[in-house]
Every structure is written in C-alpha cells, then in structure tokens.
C-alpha cells in the first residue's frame, strides 16, 4: 500500500476523508 508522509496509507486517508465529507453532509458515490 502506498503511504503519504510515511504515516497514513491512501486507504486511511480516503476513509477519513469520507468521514469528514459525511459529517459535512456531502455524499461520495
């Protein structure tokens, strides 16, 4: 898995991003 800044993986970032969007009332796919 690719890593960003050597801390979080792309999957983790995507998951966290979806959580943030969900809280803001936005829908992804």
PQR file of N, CA, C, O and H, with PARSE charges and radii, in Angstrom:
ATOM      1  N   UNK A   1       0.836  -1.211   0.000 -0.4000 1.5000
ATOM      2  CA  UNK A   1       0.000   0.000   0.000 -0.0000 2.0000
ATOM      3  C   UNK A   1       0.869   1.259   0.000  0.5500 1.7000
ATOM      4  O   UNK A   1       1.862   1.351   0.722 -0.5500 1.4000
ATOM      5  N   UNK A   2       0.473   2.211  -0.819 -0.4000 1.5000
ATOM      6  CA  UNK A   2       1.244   3.459  -0.874 -0.0000 2.0000
ATOM      7  C   UNK A   2       1.054   4.257   0.411  0.5500 1.7000
ATOM      8  O   UNK A   2      -0.006   4.214   1.036 -0.5500 1.4000
ATOM      9  H   UNK A   2      -0.333   2.136  -1.406  0.4000 1.0000
ATOM     10  N   UNK A   3       2.096   4.980   0.791 -0.4000 1.5000
ATOM     11  CA  UNK A   3       1.989   5.771   2.018 -0.0000 2.0000
ATOM     12  C   UNK A   3       2.166   7.250   1.735  0.5500 1.7000
ATOM     13  O   UNK A   3       2.914   7.632   0.836 -0.5500 1.4000
ATOM     14  H   UNK A   3       2.957   5.014   0.283  0.4000 1.0000
ATOM     15  N   UNK A   4       1.478   8.079   2.502 -0.4000 1.5000
ATOM     16  CA  UNK A   4       1.592   9.528   2.359 -0.0000 2.0000
ATOM     17  C   UNK A   4       2.309  10.073   3.587  0.5500 1.7000
ATOM     18  O   UNK A   4       1.872   9.844   4.715 -0.5500 1.4000
ATOM     19  H   UNK A   4       0.870   7.769   3.233  0.4000 1.0000
ATOM     20  N   UNK A   5       3.385  10.777   3.379 -0.4000 1.5000
ATOM     21  CA  UNK A   5       4.154  11.329   4.506 -0.0000 2.0000
ATOM     22  C   UNK A   5       4.649  10.210   5.414  0.5500 1.7000
ATOM     23  O   UNK A   5       5.053  10.461   6.550 -0.5500 1.4000
ATOM     24  H   UNK A   5       3.740  10.963   2.463  0.4000 1.0000
ATOM     25  N   UNK A   6       4.618   8.970   4.914 -0.4000 1.5000
ATOM     26  CA  UNK A   6       5.099   7.838   5.707 -0.0000 2.0000
ATOM     27  C   UNK A   6       4.287   7.603   6.961  0.5500 1.7000
ATOM     28  O   UNK A   6       4.747   6.917   7.873 -0.5500 1.4000
ATOM     29  H   UNK A   6       4.290   8.766   3.992  0.4000 1.0000
ATOM     30  N   UNK A   7       3.094   8.157   7.024 -0.4000 1.5000
ATOM     31  CA  UNK A   7       2.273   7.992   8.230 -0.0000 2.0000
ATOM     32  C   UNK A   7       0.962   7.280   7.922  0.5500 1.7000
ATOM     33  O   UNK A   7       0.659   6.234   8.498 -0.5500 1.4000
ATOM     34  H   UNK A   7       2.721   8.715   6.283  0.4000 1.0000
ATOM     35  N   UNK A   8       0.191   7.856   7.010 -0.4000 1.5000
ATOM     36  CA  UNK A   8      -1.100   7.251   6.710 -0.0000 2.0000
ATOM     37  C   UNK A   8      -1.136   6.672   5.304  0.5500 1.7000
ATOM     38  O   UNK A   8      -0.537   7.233   4.385 -0.5500 1.4000
ATOM     39  H   UNK A   8       0.436   8.705   6.542  0.4000 1.0000
ATOM     40  N   UNK A   9      -1.828   5.564   5.131 -0.4000 1.5000
ATOM     41  CA  UNK A   9      -1.940   4.948   3.816 -0.0000 2.0000
ATOM     42  C   UNK A   9      -3.053   5.632   3.038  0.5500 1.7000
ATOM     43  O   UNK A   9      -3.892   6.324   3.615 -0.5500 1.4000
ATOM     44  H   UNK A   9      -2.314   5.109   5.877  0.4000 1.0000
ATOM     45  N   UNK A  10      -3.057   5.435   1.734 -0.4000 1.5000
ATOM     46  CA  UNK A  10      -4.088   6.052   0.893 -0.0000 2.0000
ATOM     47  C   UNK A  10      -5.473   5.636   1.388  0.5500 1.7000
ATOM     48  O   UNK A  10      -6.383   6.461   1.467 -0.5500 1.4000
ATOM     49  H   UNK A  10      -2.376   4.872   1.265  0.4000 1.0000
ATOM     50  N   UNK A  11      -5.624   4.365   1.718 -0.4000 1.5000
ATOM     51  CA  UNK A  11      -6.921   3.868   2.184 -0.0000 2.0000
ATOM     52  C   UNK A  11      -7.388   4.612   3.422  0.5500 1.7000
ATOM     53  O   UNK A  11      -8.555   4.988   3.531 -0.5500 1.4000
ATOM     54  H   UNK A  11      -4.884   3.695   1.653  0.4000 1.0000
ATOM     55  N   UNK A  12      -6.449   4.825   4.371 -0.4000 1.5000
ATOM     56  CA  UNK A  12      -6.817   5.525   5.600 -0.0000 2.0000
ATOM     57  C   UNK A  12      -7.236   6.952   5.299  0.5500 1.7000
ATOM     58  O   UNK A  12      -8.215   7.452   5.852 -0.5500 1.4000
ATOM     59  H   UNK A  12      -5.501   4.520   4.282  0.4000 1.0000
ATOM     60  N   UNK A  13      -6.478   7.615   4.406 -0.4000 1.5000
ATOM     61  CA  UNK A  13      -6.806   8.999   4.067 -0.0000 2.0000
ATOM     62  C   UNK A  13      -8.177   9.069   3.404  0.5500 1.7000
ATOM     63  O   UNK A  13      -8.976   9.957   3.701 -0.5500 1.4000
ATOM     64  H   UNK A  13      -5.683   7.209   3.956  0.4000 1.0000
ATOM     65  N   UNK A  14      -8.442   8.122   2.504 -0.4000 1.5000
ATOM     66  CA  UNK A  14      -9.738   8.103   1.811 -0.0000 2.0000
ATOM     67  C   UNK A  14     -10.864   7.886   2.812  0.5500 1.7000
ATOM     68  O   UNK A  14     -11.906   8.538   2.742 -0.5500 1.4000
ATOM     69  H   UNK A  14      -7.793   7.400   2.263  0.4000 1.0000
ATOM     70  N   UNK A  15     -10.643   6.961   3.746 -0.4000 1.5000
ATOM     71  CA  UNK A  15     -11.664   6.667   4.753 -0.0000 2.0000
ATOM     72  C   UNK A  15     -11.936   7.896   5.610  0.5500 1.7000
ATOM     73  O   UNK A  15     -13.088   8.271   5.832 -0.5500 1.4000
ATOM     74  H   UNK A  15      -9.796   6.431   3.803  0.4000 1.0000
ATOM     75  N   UNK A  16     -10.858   8.520   6.091 -0.4000 1.5000
ATOM     76  CA  UNK A  16     -11.014   9.710   6.925 -0.0000 2.0000
ATOM     77  C   UNK A  16     -11.694  10.821   6.137  0.5500 1.7000
ATOM     78  O   UNK A  16     -12.524  11.553   6.675 -0.5500 1.4000
ATOM     79  H   UNK A  16      -9.922   8.215   5.911  0.4000 1.0000
ATOM     80  N   UNK A  17     -11.338  10.944   4.857 -0.4000 1.5000
ATOM     81  CA  UNK A  17     -11.920  11.997   4.023 -0.0000 2.0000
ATOM     82  C   UNK A  17     -13.421  11.759   3.872  0.5500 1.7000
ATOM     83  O   UNK A  17     -14.218  12.695   3.938 -0.5500 1.4000
ATOM     84  H   UNK A  17     -10.664  10.349   4.420  0.4000 1.0000
ATOM     85  N   UNK A  18     -13.793  10.501   3.668 -0.4000 1.5000
ATOM     86  CA  UNK A  18     -15.219  10.190   3.516 -0.0000 2.0000
ATOM     87  C   UNK A  18     -15.971  10.513   4.798  0.5500 1.7000
ATOM     88  O   UNK A  18     -17.095  11.014   4.761 -0.5500 1.4000
ATOM     89  H   UNK A  18     -13.146   9.741   3.614  0.4000 1.0000
ATOM     90  N   UNK A  19     -15.341  10.222   5.934 -0.4000 1.5000
ATOM     91  CA  UNK A  19     -15.973  10.517   7.225 -0.0000 2.0000
ATOM     92  C   UNK A  19     -16.200  12.016   7.352  0.5500 1.7000
ATOM     93  O   UNK A  19     -17.266  12.450   7.790 -0.5500 1.4000
ATOM     94  H   UNK A  19     -14.428   9.815   5.964  0.4000 1.0000
ATOM     95  N   UNK A  20     -15.197  12.813   6.968 -0.4000 1.5000
ATOM     96  CA  UNK A  20     -15.309  14.269   7.056 -0.0000 2.0000
ATOM     97  C   UNK A  20     -16.429  14.756   6.143  0.5500 1.7000
ATOM     98  O   UNK A  20     -17.239  15.592   6.542 -0.5500 1.4000
ATOM     99  H   UNK A  20     -14.331  12.461   6.611  0.4000 1.0000
ATOM    100  N   UNK A  21     -16.476  14.230   4.909 -0.4000 1.5000
ATOM    101  CA  UNK A  21     -17.498  14.666   3.954 -0.0000 2.0000
ATOM    102  C   UNK A  21     -18.887  14.289   4.465  0.5500 1.7000
ATOM    103  O   UNK A  21     -19.851  15.038   4.311 -0.5500 1.4000
ATOM    104  H   UNK A  21     -15.817  13.551   4.584  0.4000 1.0000
ATOM    105  N   UNK A  22     -18.961  13.105   5.080 -0.4000 1.5000
ATOM    106  CA  UNK A  22     -20.247  12.637   5.594 -0.0000 2.0000
ATOM    107  C   UNK A  22     -20.755  13.590   6.670  0.5500 1.7000
ATOM    108  O   UNK A  22     -21.941  13.916   6.719 -0.5500 1.4000
ATOM    109  H   UNK A  22     -18.177  12.496   5.205  0.4000 1.0000
ATOM    110  N   UNK A  23     -19.840  14.031   7.529 -0.4000 1.5000
ATOM    111  CA  UNK A  23     -20.222  14.939   8.611 -0.0000 2.0000
ATOM    112  C   UNK A  23     -20.691  16.273   8.050  0.5500 1.7000
ATOM    113  O   UNK A  23     -21.535  16.947   8.641 -0.5500 1.4000
ATOM    114  H   UNK A  23     -18.876  13.766   7.488  0.4000 1.0000
ATOM    115  N   UNK A  24     -20.131  16.650   6.895 -0.4000 1.5000
ATOM    116  CA  UNK A  24     -20.490  17.928   6.289 -0.0000 2.0000
ATOM    117  C   UNK A  24     -21.734  17.797   5.415  0.5500 1.7000
ATOM    118  O   UNK A  24     -22.185  18.771   4.813 -0.5500 1.4000
ATOM    119  H   UNK A  24     -19.445  16.103   6.415  0.4000 1.0000
ATOM    120  N   UNK A  25     -22.284  16.581   5.349 -0.4000 1.5000
ATOM    121  CA  UNK A  25     -23.500  16.379   4.577 -0.0000 2.0000
ATOM    122  C   UNK A  25     -23.249  16.132   3.102  0.5500 1.7000
ATOM    123  O   UNK A  25     -24.175  16.196   2.292 -0.5500 1.4000
ATOM    124  H   UNK A  25     -21.917  15.789   5.837  0.4000 1.0000
ATOM    125  N   UNK A  26     -21.988  15.846   2.743 -0.4000 1.5000
ATOM    126  CA  UNK A  26     -21.689  15.572   1.333 -0.0000 2.0000
ATOM    127  C   UNK A  26     -21.682  14.065   1.098  0.5500 1.7000
ATOM    128  O   UNK A  26     -21.393  13.285   2.006 -0.5500 1.4000
ATOM    129  H   UNK A  26     -21.237  15.793   3.401  0.4000 1.0000
ATOM    130  N   UNK A  27     -22.003  13.667  -0.127 -0.4000 1.5000
ATOM    131  CA  UNK A  27     -22.033  12.237  -0.438 -0.0000 2.0000
ATOM    132  C   UNK A  27     -21.003  11.903  -1.518  0.5500 1.7000
ATOM    133  O   UNK A  27     -20.912  12.588  -2.537 -0.5500 1.4000
ATOM    134  H   UNK A  27     -22.238  14.300  -0.864  0.4000 1.0000
ATOM    135  N   UNK A  28     -20.227  10.837  -1.280 -0.4000 1.5000
ATOM    136  CA  UNK A  28     -19.231  10.396  -2.265 -0.0000 2.0000
ATOM    137  C   UNK A  28     -19.705   9.092  -2.884  0.5500 1.7000
ATOM    138  O   UNK A  28     -19.787   8.071  -2.203 -0.5500 1.4000
ATOM    139  H   UNK A  28     -20.301  10.280  -0.452  0.4000 1.0000
ATOM    140  N   UNK A  29     -20.021   9.124  -4.183 -0.4000 1.5000
ATOM    141  CA  UNK A  29     -20.531   7.932  -4.864 -0.0000 2.0000
ATOM    142  C   UNK A  29     -21.757   7.413  -4.115  0.5500 1.7000
ATOM    143  O   UNK A  29     -22.348   6.411  -4.518 -0.5500 1.4000
ATOM    144  H   UNK A  29     -19.955   9.954  -4.737  0.4000 1.0000
TER
END
